[in-house]
Amino acid sequence: MIDEYLTRCVVDTSTKTFNIYSNLGDHKVVECKTTDQFMNVLSIVRNLLDERSELVYAEPLIQK
């Protein structure tokens, strides 16, 4: 049995969402309703990352 682990997390600060990807191809979206929730999830994700994982930030939305 292969262990599943976090390989990539894309943080979108403008929508307060996290796109989380695993080594087994799973993809989850975590949507936060408040800034406090967003900051708490960000803290957890940072603690879970290891040398196999990548944390990236999405380009901010530019309103015209």
Buried (B, 14 or more C-beta within 10 A) or exposed (E): EEEEEBBBBBBBEEBBBBBBBBBEEEEEEBEBEEEEEBEEBBEEBEEEBEEEBEBEEBEEEEEE
